[in-house]
Amino acid sequence: MRRTYADLHLCANTNDVSQFTRLAKKASTLGYGLIATPFPSWTNEQQVRQIREICAEVGLDFAARVDLVPRTPEELLKELRRVRRGFELVAVMCFSKAVGRQAAKDRRVDLLNFPQPDFRKVFFDAAEAELASSCMASLEVDLKPLLVLEKTPRIRLLSMLKREVETAIDFHVPIVASSGVSEELLMRKPLELACLGSLAGLCDSAGIDAVSKNSVALVTRNREKLDWRFVAPGIRVIRRGKDC
């Protein structure tokens, strides 16, 4: 069966239709079948529909995503209550340990993203991995920094990414490799992203799964949950009526 390749963090400006169209066309040309782009949490359905139609015209499946950047666990909980039903993917940018732990143990969170400056104190560790494993959250690794950083900062980043990837693998946490880019010049083919993932400690098959199988499965699972017929895992409404 042919793989569907996905970039779940193509950071296009959804308010700039011409720019998004260029990036969508480039993604299709590079071989992607599915992309996701973050919207502001207050986005309306009409704007999402417009972006989805642009993707359909170039042969792409599209998933609407929101990136939450809470400062405290309480703020995260408040935002999750507000946005969970409005987006196919909910990612949390973990800039603090407290937020990372709360996000990892909340089933409404799909992607844990630890933003990658040239050095940082907050990283994905065993505590978050254990929580994420039981709550079916995935670790998202944005590969843009590997393209733009140089020398010592890149070395430090690679060391940290390898540690995070090893931790995720040890606890059976799915890994999603995304580009995190917003410019055409930085976009790469799916297998090139997989190769970048290998620098972070992913073997060949795991790197390919990180840009295909893991990403697609996450979107598919969430679309099932957002369907009105979904009740709980394994339970769906087949028919409604007085005779049921």
N, C-alpha and C positions, 0 to 999 in steps of 0.2 A: 504494500500500500504506500502510495506517495506521501511524503511528509509535507505538512504545512508549516512553513517557517513564520515566526512571529517576532515583532519588536514591540514589546509592551510599554516602552517609554520613549516614544518619539516626541520630543518636546517642541512641537510646532506651536505657533501662535494661532489659536483657533479663531481669533478675531480678524486675522489677516487671511482672507480666503485665497488670495493669489499665492501667498507663501505656502499655505497648507497644501494647495493643489500641486505645487511643484514638488514638495516633499513626498506627497502621496504617490505621484507618478514615479519619482525616483525609487521609492520603496518597492513599487510593483516591478519596475525594471530590474531591480537588484535580486528579485526572486522571493519577496515576502508575500504571504497570502493573508496575513492578519497583522494589523497594527493597532496600538492603543495610544491615545494622546490625553494628557491631563487637561481637565477643564477646571475653571474656578468653581467652588462649591455652590455658588448661586446661579449656575448656568441653567437656562431654560431648555425645554424639550425641543423647541424649534431650532435652536442653534446646533444641538446634537444631531438632529435629523438632517440638517444641511451638510454637516461634515460627513455623516454616514453616506449620504447620496454621492458626494464627491468621491469617496472611496469606492463605492459600488461602480461608478463610471470607469474607474481604472482597474477594476478587477480585484479590489481588496475588501476583505471583511474588516469591520471596524468595531472596537470596543471602547466605550466611554469610560474614562478613568478620572479619579480625583486624588490629588496628593495632599494629604493633611499634614500640617506642620504645627502641631500643638506644643505649647510650652510646658504644660503640666498634664498628668494623667486625667485630672478632672476635666480639663479642656478637651482632651481626646474623647472621653466618653460623651460629652455634650455634642461634639461634632459628628460622632458616629451615629448617634440617634437621629441626627438631622439629614445625613447624606446617604445612609446605607442603601435605601431602596431606589435612589436616583441614579446610581452608577453601576456598571458591570464590574468594575475593579476599584477597590479602595486600598490605597497605599498610604503608609505612614512614614514620614521622614523622621527618623529617630536621632534627635540631637542631644538627648539626655538618657541616662540609664533608666530613670523612672518611667519615661514615656515608652522606651523600648520594651521594658518588662510588661507594662500594661497592654501595649499593642500585641505582644506575642501571645498573651493569654486570652485575647478577645476574638471570638470566632467571626466577628464582623470584619476583621482585618484580613486582607488577602496577601498583601506584600509588605514585608519589612525592608525598608531601604535605609542604609546607614550612609549618609552622604560622605563623599570621599574628597576632602581637601588633601593637601600634601602631607598633613599630619593631623591626628585627632585622638581624643581620649575615649570616645564612645565607639564601641565596636560590638559585633555580634558574638556573644560568648555562650558558654554551655547553659547558663540559666535561661537565656532567651530561647536557645535551641530546644531545650526540653519542653518549654511551654508551647513553642510554635509547633512542635511535632504533634502534640496532643490536640491542638486547635486547628491543624491543617493550613497554617499560614506558610508562605514561601519566602525564602530569602532572595531579594532582588539585588543583583550586582550590576551597577551601571558601569559600562566599559569606556565611556568617554574620557575619564581621567588618564587611562593608559595611552590615549592618543595625543593628549595635550601636555601631560607632565613630562619632565625630563630629569635626567641625572638622579640625584639623591631623593627628591620627592617621589619619583616613580619607583625607585627601589624600596622605599619605605611603604608605599602603597601596595606593591606586590607582596611584600612580606605579610602585611596585615590581611590582604585578601586571601592569601593561602591559608592563613590561620582560620579565617572565617569559613572558608569553603570546607576545610577539614572538619570543623565543628559541625557544620550543617550535614555533611555526609555521615558523620558518626551518629547523629541523632535522627537520620532519615528525614531531614527537612528538604523538600524540593527546592532546587535552585533555578532561578529564572535569570538569564543573562539578557540585558537590554542595552540599547545604545546610550540613551540619555542625551542624545544630541539634538540640536536645533538648526543645524546648518547642513546643506547638501554636501559640501566638501568633506564633512566628517562621517557621512553615512557609509556603511560597509555592508558587503554581502553577508548573508546569514552564516556561511561557513567561515568567513573571516572573523565574525564575532565569536564563533565557536573556538577559533584558533587563539583569539585574545583570551578567551576563557581558560584555555589550557595553560596560559602563563600564570593564571591565578590558582592552578592546582586541579582543574577539571581534566579528566582523561578524555580521549577523543569522543567516546560514545556519550559520556556525561555532558560534555560541552555542546554536542549537537542536540541532546535532549533539552538542554537549558534554553535553546533558541527555537525549539519546536514542541516536542511532546509535553513538557511541563507547562509551558505557556498556554498552549491550546487547551489542555485539560483544565486549567484554572478558569479560563473564560467559559468553557462549556459547562462546567459545574455551576458557576455563578448564574449563567443564563437560565439554567434549570431551576435554581432557587428563586429567581425573580419571576418565573412563570406563575400565573395565578393558580395553576393546578398543583403546585408544589405545597406539600404540608410539612414533610420532614424527610430526611434521607430514606429512600425506599418507599415512601408513601406519597401517592398523588391522587388528586380528584379525577375520577374517570367520567362521572356524569352527575349533574345536579338536577334535582326535581323531587316532587312529592313522593314518587314511587321508588326512590333510591333508599 
